[in-house]
Amino acid sequence: MRILSACAAITLLPALACAQDRAIAYPVKTLRIIAGSAPGGAVDFVARVAAQKLSEAFGQPAVVEQRTGASGSIAGEYVAKSPPDSYTLSSGSMATLCVVPHLYAKVGYDPVKDFAPITIVAASIFVFEVHPSLPVRTLKELIALAKVNPGKLAFGTAGPGSVSHLGIEMFKSMTKIDLLHIPYKGVAPAMVALLGGETALMYDPVLTSLPHVRSGRIRALAVGDTRRSPQMPDVPTVAESGVPGFEASSWFGLLAPTGTPRDVVARLHAALVKGIGEKETAQRLSSQGMDPVLNMPEQFAERIRNDLPRWGKLIRSSGIKAE
């Protein structure tokens, strides 16, 4: 038995040595991060921040490639079907991984099975805001007003299935109120409508809301995260405002194709945690209304598994369709 055990140990040595050599050598060529949004979008921004930090950490180029279309699912499918060679990564988001699969009849990837999560890089906090002509100053007052005016208060969104839409649909479901949905082609026109008084309410990223809140052109009622926003520390959370359990934010992370070696995932994770944890990088994210998350791969995978059915249930019950 001792002889057999010794032989077995000897046969494992080359495999262990190979894994160690790969970890030491990786990467030896350019890393590609595939983004499903156009340059300037949140997914692209996070991808570029991550690419810079990976390049600095490894001394190898890290580039961002856009593969836009179908709400990011084209980019997701491309990475899901790429060989797990450790050099093709995905800049994924809550939308592409947990919302899009429920909006389209068929997408070319399984969010749970086809990816090896690395880390959620950052999250964007959203805020409930109203036109100042609306006679409410708290979320409780908004709920009360909506209940005596069912279907009359209009809210604008960036389009069906967007976080700005899903957040209010979740809010409606949890508070048993009825609001009128007016979809726009993007956040900017939806904000213009709110500023002009065409709509009464919006659920919008803190970044785009902050200048208008500070100028008094809109009024912030509550942020839709588990914690207050550093950019709006005086604005309570939705839970603090009387709707416990509400959370609807947008997160952005990096993933690799399933089958990517664990040691490679670990090295990528360590590099991102170190680089994005730097004060200057955190401030860069904050300037775009995002906060670093940097969770473990296992925690990222669990977040996908939890968020996927949660948003699916809401999409089905609300009858939301892709446009």
C-alpha positions as CSV (number, residue, x, y, z in Angstrom):
1,M,0.0,0.0,0.0
2,R,2.9,2.3,0.8
3,I,4.4,1.6,-2.6
4,L,1.1,2.3,-4.4
5,S,0.6,5.5,-2.5
6,A,4.1,6.7,-3.4
7,C,3.5,5.8,-7.0
8,A,0.2,7.8,-7.0
9,A,1.9,10.8,-5.5
10,I,4.6,10.7,-8.1
11,T,2.1,10.6,-11.0
12,L,0.5,13.8,-9.6
13,L,3.7,15.7,-9.5
14,P,3.8,16.6,-13.3
15,A,0.1,17.9,-13.1
16,L,0.8,20.0,-10.1
17,A,4.0,21.3,-11.6
18,C,2.1,22.2,-14.8
19,A,-0.6,24.1,-12.9
20,Q,2.1,26.0,-11.0
21,D,4.0,26.8,-14.2
22,R,0.8,28.1,-15.8
23,A,0.0,30.3,-12.9
24,I,3.5,31.7,-12.8
25,A,3.6,32.3,-16.6
26,Y,0.0,33.7,-17.1
27,P,-0.6,35.9,-18.9
28,V,1.9,35.8,-21.8
29,K,-0.2,37.6,-24.4
30,T,-2.9,40.2,-24.7
31,L,-6.1,39.9,-22.7
32,R,-9.4,40.7,-24.4
33,I,-12.4,42.0,-22.5
34,I,-15.6,41.8,-24.5
35,A,-18.1,44.6,-23.8
36,G,-21.7,44.6,-25.1
37,S,-22.3,48.3,-24.9
38,A,-21.0,51.2,-27.1
39,P,-18.0,53.2,-25.9
40,G,-19.0,55.5,-23.1
41,G,-21.7,53.2,-21.6
42,A,-21.4,51.8,-18.1
43,V,-20.4,48.3,-19.2
44,D,-17.7,49.8,-21.4
45,F,-16.5,52.1,-18.7
46,V,-16.1,49.3,-16.1
47,A,-14.4,47.2,-18.7
48,R,-11.8,49.9,-19.4
49,V,-11.1,50.4,-15.7
50,A,-10.6,46.7,-15.3
51,A,-8.4,46.5,-18.4
52,Q,-6.1,49.2,-17.2
53,K,-5.6,47.5,-13.8
54,L,-5.0,44.1,-15.3
55,S,-2.5,45.5,-17.7
56,E,-0.7,47.2,-14.8
57,A,-0.7,44.1,-12.7
58,F,0.5,41.6,-15.4
59,G,2.6,43.8,-17.7
60,Q,0.6,42.6,-20.7
61,P,-1.9,44.6,-22.8
62,A,-5.5,44.3,-21.9
63,V,-7.9,45.6,-24.5
64,V,-11.6,46.2,-24.6
65,E,-13.6,45.0,-27.7
66,Q,-17.1,46.1,-28.4
67,R,-19.6,43.5,-29.7
68,T,-22.9,45.4,-29.4
69,G,-26.4,44.5,-30.1
70,A,-29.4,42.6,-28.6
71,S,-29.0,44.3,-25.2
72,G,-25.5,42.9,-24.7
73,S,-26.5,39.3,-25.5
74,I,-24.3,39.1,-28.6
75,A,-21.2,39.9,-26.5
76,G,-22.3,37.4,-23.8
77,E,-22.8,34.6,-26.4
78,Y,-19.4,35.4,-27.9
79,V,-17.6,34.9,-24.6
80,A,-19.7,31.9,-23.6
81,K,-18.8,30.1,-26.8
82,S,-15.1,31.1,-26.7
83,P,-12.5,28.5,-25.7
84,P,-11.5,28.8,-22.0
85,D,-8.0,29.7,-22.9
86,S,-7.8,32.4,-20.1
87,Y,-7.4,35.3,-22.5
88,T,-11.1,36.1,-23.4
89,L,-13.2,37.7,-20.7
90,S,-16.6,39.2,-20.5
91,S,-17.7,42.6,-19.1
92,G,-21.0,41.4,-17.8
93,S,-23.8,43.3,-16.0
94,M,-26.9,42.6,-14.0
95,A,-28.9,43.3,-17.2
96,T,-27.1,40.9,-19.6
97,L,-26.9,38.1,-17.0
98,C,-30.1,38.3,-15.1
99,V,-32.6,40.4,-17.1
100,V,-32.0,39.8,-20.8
101,P,-32.4,36.0,-20.6
102,H,-36.0,36.7,-19.5
103,L,-36.8,39.3,-22.1
104,Y,-35.8,37.4,-25.2
105,A,-37.2,34.0,-26.3
106,K,-33.7,32.7,-26.8
107,V,-30.2,33.9,-25.9
108,G,-27.0,32.1,-26.8
109,Y,-25.7,31.6,-23.3
110,D,-26.7,30.2,-19.9
111,P,-25.8,32.8,-17.2
112,V,-25.2,30.2,-14.6
113,K,-23.6,27.4,-16.6
114,D,-21.6,29.1,-19.3
115,F,-19.4,31.5,-17.2
116,A,-16.8,31.4,-14.5
117,P,-17.4,34.6,-12.4
118,I,-14.4,36.5,-11.3
119,T,-15.7,39.5,-9.4
120,I,-18.4,42.2,-9.4
121,V,-16.2,45.3,-10.0
122,A,-18.7,48.0,-9.1
123,A,-22.4,48.7,-8.6
124,S,-24.5,51.7,-9.6
125,I,-27.0,53.0,-7.0
126,F,-30.4,54.3,-8.3
127,V,-32.6,56.9,-6.7
128,F,-36.3,57.6,-6.7
129,E,-36.9,61.2,-7.7
130,V,-39.9,63.4,-8.4
131,H,-40.6,66.7,-10.1
132,P,-40.7,69.5,-7.5
133,S,-44.3,70.3,-8.5
134,L,-45.4,67.0,-7.0
135,P,-46.6,67.7,-3.4
136,V,-44.4,65.0,-1.8
137,R,-41.2,65.1,0.1
138,T,-40.9,61.5,1.3
139,L,-41.4,58.1,-0.2
140,K,-44.3,57.4,2.2
141,E,-46.0,60.6,0.9
142,L,-45.5,59.4,-2.7
143,I,-47.1,56.0,-1.9
144,A,-50.1,57.7,-0.2
145,L,-50.5,60.1,-3.2
146,A,-50.4,57.2,-5.7
147,K,-53.0,55.2,-3.7
148,V,-55.5,58.0,-4.0
149,N,-54.6,58.6,-7.7
150,P,-54.3,55.1,-9.2
151,G,-52.8,55.0,-12.6
152,K,-52.5,58.8,-12.8
153,L,-48.9,59.5,-11.8
154,A,-46.6,58.9,-14.8
155,F,-43.0,57.6,-14.5
156,G,-40.4,57.7,-17.3
157,T,-37.9,55.0,-18.0
158,A,-34.9,54.3,-20.3
159,G,-37.1,51.6,-21.9
160,P,-38.9,48.4,-21.1
161,G,-36.7,46.0,-19.1
162,S,-34.2,48.7,-18.1
163,V,-33.2,49.0,-14.4
164,S,-35.1,52.3,-14.3
165,H,-38.2,50.3,-15.3
166,L,-37.7,47.2,-13.3
167,G,-37.0,49.2,-10.1
168,I,-40.3,50.9,-10.3
169,E,-42.2,47.7,-11.2
170,M,-40.7,46.1,-8.1
171,F,-41.7,49.2,-6.1
172,K,-45.2,49.0,-7.4
173,S,-45.5,45.3,-6.6
174,M,-44.2,45.8,-3.0
175,T,-46.4,48.8,-2.2
176,K,-49.5,47.8,-4.1
177,I,-49.8,51.0,-6.1
178,D,-50.6,51.7,-9.7
179,L,-48.4,54.1,-11.8
180,L,-48.4,55.0,-15.5
181,H,-45.3,53.8,-17.4
182,I,-43.9,56.0,-20.2
183,P,-40.9,54.5,-21.9
184,Y,-38.3,56.6,-23.6
185,K,-35.3,55.7,-25.8
186,G,-32.7,56.1,-23.1
187,V,-32.0,57.8,-19.8
188,A,-31.4,61.2,-21.3
189,P,-34.8,61.8,-22.9
190,A,-36.5,60.3,-19.8
191,M,-34.7,62.8,-17.6
192,V,-35.6,65.7,-20.0
193,A,-39.3,64.6,-19.6
194,L,-39.0,64.7,-15.8
195,L,-37.3,68.0,-15.7
196,G,-40.0,69.4,-18.0
197,G,-42.8,68.1,-15.8
198,E,-44.1,65.7,-18.5
199,T,-43.6,62.9,-16.0
200,A,-43.9,62.9,-12.2
201,L,-41.4,60.2,-11.1
202,M,-38.2,58.5,-12.2
203,Y,-35.9,55.8,-10.9
204,D,-32.5,56.9,-12.1
205,P,-28.8,56.4,-11.4
206,V,-27.4,58.8,-8.8
207,L,-24.8,60.0,-11.2
208,T,-27.2,61.5,-13.7
209,S,-29.6,62.7,-11.0
210,L,-27.1,64.5,-8.7
211,P,-26.7,67.8,-10.6
212,H,-30.4,68.2,-11.0
213,V,-31.1,67.4,-7.3
214,R,-28.4,69.9,-6.2
215,S,-30.0,72.6,-8.4
216,G,-33.4,71.9,-7.0
217,R,-34.9,71.0,-10.4
218,I,-35.9,67.5,-9.1
219,R,-36.3,66.1,-5.6
220,A,-34.7,62.9,-4.4
221,L,-36.8,60.8,-2.1
222,A,-34.9,57.5,-1.5
223,V,-32.1,55.4,-2.9
224,G,-32.8,51.8,-4.0
225,D,-29.8,50.1,-2.4
226,T,-29.2,48.4,0.9
227,R,-27.0,51.4,2.0
228,R,-27.1,55.1,1.4
229,S,-25.2,56.6,-1.5
230,P,-22.0,58.4,-0.7
231,Q,-23.0,61.0,-3.2
232,M,-26.4,61.5,-1.4
233,P,-25.7,60.7,2.2
234,D,-28.8,62.6,3.5
235,V,-31.2,60.7,1.3
236,P,-32.6,57.6,3.0
237,T,-32.8,54.1,1.5
238,V,-36.1,52.7,0.4
239,A,-36.0,50.3,3.3
240,E,-35.5,53.1,5.7
241,S,-38.5,54.9,4.1
242,G,-40.9,52.1,5.0
243,V,-40.4,49.5,2.2
244,P,-38.2,46.8,3.8
245,G,-36.4,44.3,1.5
246,F,-36.4,46.6,-1.6
247,E,-33.1,46.6,-3.5
248,A,-32.7,47.3,-7.2
249,S,-29.2,48.4,-8.3
250,S,-27.1,47.7,-11.4
251,W,-23.9,45.8,-11.0
252,F,-21.0,45.2,-13.4
253,G,-18.4,42.5,-13.3
254,L,-15.9,40.4,-15.1
255,L,-16.4,36.7,-16.1
256,A,-14.5,34.1,-18.0
257,P,-15.9,31.1,-20.0
258,T,-16.7,28.0,-18.0
259,G,-13.7,25.7,-17.9
260,T,-11.2,28.5,-17.3
261,P,-8.6,27.2,-14.8
262,R,-9.3,28.1,-11.2
263,D,-5.8,29.3,-10.6
264,V,-6.2,31.8,-13.5
265,V,-9.5,33.0,-12.1
266,A,-7.8,33.5,-8.7
267,R,-5.0,35.5,-10.3
268,L,-7.4,37.7,-12.2
269,H,-9.5,38.2,-9.0
270,A,-6.4,39.2,-6.9
271,A,-5.2,41.7,-9.6
272,L,-8.6,43.3,-9.8
273,V,-9.1,43.5,-6.0
274,K,-5.7,45.2,-5.6
275,G,-5.9,47.5,-8.6
276,I,-9.5,48.7,-8.2
277,G,-9.2,48.9,-4.4
278,E,-6.7,51.8,-4.9
279,K,-8.0,55.2,-3.8
280,E,-7.6,56.8,-7.2
281,T,-9.5,54.1,-8.9
282,A,-12.3,54.1,-6.4
283,Q,-12.6,57.9,-6.9
284,R,-12.7,57.3,-10.7
285,L,-15.6,54.9,-10.2
286,S,-17.3,57.3,-7.8
287,S,-17.1,60.0,-10.4
288,Q,-19.4,57.9,-12.5
289,G,-21.8,57.1,-9.7
290,M,-20.4,53.7,-8.9
291,D,-19.0,52.0,-5.8
292,P,-16.4,49.2,-5.9
293,V,-17.7,45.8,-4.8
294,L,-14.9,43.3,-5.4
295,N,-16.5,40.2,-4.0
296,M,-15.2,36.6,-4.3
297,P,-15.9,34.5,-7.4
298,E,-18.2,32.3,-5.3
299,Q,-20.2,35.3,-4.1
300,F,-20.5,36.6,-7.6
301,A,-21.8,33.2,-8.8
302,E,-24.3,33.2,-5.9
303,R,-25.5,36.7,-6.8
304,I,-26.2,35.6,-10.4
305,R,-28.1,32.5,-9.1
306,N,-30.2,34.7,-6.8
307,D,-30.9,37.6,-9.1
308,L,-31.8,35.6,-12.1
309,P,-35.1,34.1,-10.8
310,R,-35.9,37.3,-8.8
311,W,-35.9,39.5,-11.9
312,G,-37.5,36.7,-14.0
313,K,-40.5,36.5,-11.6
314,L,-41.0,40.3,-11.8
315,I,-40.7,40.4,-15.6
316,R,-43.3,37.7,-16.0
317,S,-45.7,39.1,-13.4
318,S,-45.4,42.6,-14.9
319,G,-45.7,41.4,-18.5
320,I,-42.6,43.2,-19.6
321,K,-41.5,42.6,-23.2
322,A,-38.3,43.5,-25.1
323,E,-38.6,46.2,-27.7
